[in-house]
Amino acid sequence: MNERRLELADVFRTHQTDFLTQWESVLSPSQKKALRDIRDCRTAALGGHVEEYDCGHRVILYNSCRSRCCPKCQAMARAAWLAATEKELLPVPYFHVVFTLPQQIGRLALQNPRPIYAILFRAVSETLLTIAADPKRLAGVYSEHPGF
């Protein structure tokens, strides 16, 4: 069976009306454009062209949005970046740490991203530096990972 993978664009197309009903008033013009770009990427909405091969076979190819926000358009760039970055990584375990905002502040961040994210990154930096300076806190992390 040749089942097509669900893509972000499919989610946008399916839930766009409900999403915009709730959030359109707080989305910036660039966020609305990113949503449209991802939704329409490589569809008839952006036009297309016919690719004809030497054997006579023809294929319709739809134009891409070329947005830096689009996962389809940025897949090649992301792969190249990962390949280049991988060479620079140290041979040690890494941890992915996620800091989130409460929903109420998240809404503010949509309207005022620069000051809100500046505050978030300052708080994250101070938190990580504080925890890293405390041997009692890091001891738990180290003991879980004997490779340290």
C-alpha positions as CSV (number, residue, x, y, z in Angstrom):
1,M,0.0,0.0,0.0
2,N,1.4,3.4,-1.0
3,E,0.0,5.6,1.8
4,R,0.9,9.3,1.7
5,R,2.4,10.8,4.9
6,L,0.4,13.5,6.6
7,E,2.1,16.9,6.2
8,L,1.9,20.2,8.1
9,A,0.1,21.7,5.0
10,D,-2.6,19.0,5.4
11,V,-3.2,20.1,9.0
12,F,-3.3,23.7,7.9
13,R,-5.8,23.0,5.2
14,T,-8.0,20.8,7.4
15,H,-8.1,23.1,10.5
16,Q,-7.5,26.5,9.0
17,T,-11.0,27.8,9.5
18,D,-11.2,26.8,13.2
19,F,-7.7,28.0,13.9
20,L,-8.2,31.4,12.3
21,T,-11.6,31.8,14.0
22,Q,-9.8,31.5,17.4
23,W,-6.4,33.1,16.6
24,E,-6.6,35.4,13.6
25,S,-6.9,38.6,15.7
26,V,-3.5,38.0,17.4
27,L,-1.5,36.7,14.4
28,S,0.9,39.1,12.8
29,P,0.9,39.6,9.0
30,S,4.1,37.6,8.7
31,Q,2.5,34.7,10.7
32,K,-0.6,34.7,8.4
33,K,1.7,34.8,5.4
34,A,3.6,31.8,6.7
35,L,0.4,29.9,7.2
36,R,-0.8,30.6,3.6
37,D,2.7,29.8,2.2
38,I,2.9,26.4,3.9
39,R,-0.8,25.6,3.1
40,D,-0.3,26.4,-0.6
41,C,3.2,25.2,-1.2
42,R,3.5,22.9,-4.2
43,T,-0.2,23.1,-5.0
44,A,-2.1,24.6,-8.0
45,A,-2.6,27.7,-5.9
46,L,1.0,28.8,-6.6
47,G,0.9,27.7,-10.2
48,G,3.1,25.1,-11.8
49,H,4.8,23.9,-14.9
50,V,5.1,20.7,-17.0
51,E,8.4,18.8,-16.9
52,E,8.9,16.7,-20.0
53,Y,11.5,13.9,-20.1
54,D,13.4,12.6,-23.1
55,C,11.2,9.5,-23.2
56,G,8.1,11.7,-23.7
57,H,6.8,11.3,-20.1
58,R,5.2,14.5,-18.7
59,V,4.8,15.4,-15.1
60,I,3.0,18.4,-13.6
61,L,5.2,20.1,-11.0
62,Y,3.6,22.7,-8.7
63,N,5.7,25.7,-7.6
64,S,7.0,26.0,-4.1
65,C,6.4,28.9,-1.8
66,R,10.2,29.2,-1.0
67,S,9.3,30.4,2.5
68,R,11.9,30.0,5.2
69,C,9.0,28.8,7.4
70,C,8.0,26.0,5.1
71,P,9.1,22.4,6.0
72,K,9.0,21.3,2.4
73,C,11.1,24.2,1.0
74,Q,13.6,24.0,3.8
75,A,14.1,20.3,3.9
76,M,17.2,20.4,1.7
77,A,18.7,23.4,3.6
78,R,18.0,21.7,6.9
79,A,19.7,18.4,5.7
80,A,22.8,20.3,4.5
81,W,22.9,22.3,7.8
82,L,22.7,19.1,9.9
83,A,25.4,17.4,7.9
84,A,27.7,20.4,8.3
85,T,26.9,20.9,12.0
86,E,27.3,17.2,12.8
87,K,31.0,17.5,12.1
88,E,31.4,20.3,14.6
89,L,29.6,18.5,17.5
90,L,31.6,17.4,20.5
91,P,31.6,13.6,21.2
92,V,29.4,14.1,24.3
93,P,25.8,13.5,25.1
94,Y,23.5,16.5,24.6
95,F,20.3,17.4,26.3
96,H,17.4,19.2,24.7
97,V,15.7,21.5,27.2
98,V,12.4,23.1,26.5
99,F,11.1,26.2,28.2
100,T,7.5,27.1,27.6
101,L,5.3,30.1,28.3
102,P,2.0,30.0,30.1
103,Q,-0.9,30.3,27.7
104,Q,-1.7,33.9,28.7
105,I,1.9,35.1,28.1
106,G,2.0,33.1,24.9
107,R,-0.8,35.2,23.6
108,L,1.1,38.3,24.5
109,A,4.2,36.9,22.7
110,L,2.2,36.6,19.5
111,Q,1.6,40.4,19.6
112,N,4.9,41.5,21.2
113,P,7.5,38.8,20.3
114,R,10.7,40.8,20.8
115,P,10.2,42.0,24.4
116,I,8.5,38.8,25.6
117,Y,11.1,36.5,24.1
118,A,13.9,38.7,25.3
119,I,12.5,38.2,28.8
120,L,12.1,34.5,28.3
121,F,15.7,34.0,27.1
122,R,17.1,36.1,29.9
123,A,15.1,33.9,32.4
124,V,16.2,30.7,30.7
125,S,19.8,31.8,30.7
126,E,19.7,32.7,34.4
127,T,18.0,29.5,35.3
128,L,20.4,27.3,33.4
129,L,23.4,29.1,34.8
130,T,22.0,28.8,38.3
131,I,21.4,25.1,38.0
132,A,24.7,24.5,36.3
133,A,26.5,26.2,39.2
134,D,24.8,24.0,41.8
135,P,26.7,20.6,42.1
136,K,23.7,19.1,44.0
137,R,21.4,19.7,41.1
138,L,23.9,18.5,38.4
139,A,24.9,15.4,40.5
140,G,21.4,14.0,39.7
141,V,21.9,14.5,36.0
142,Y,25.4,13.0,36.0
143,S,24.4,10.0,38.0
144,E,21.7,9.1,35.5
145,H,24.2,9.2,32.6
146,P,27.3,7.2,33.5
147,G,29.0,8.3,30.2
148,F,29.8,11.7,31.8
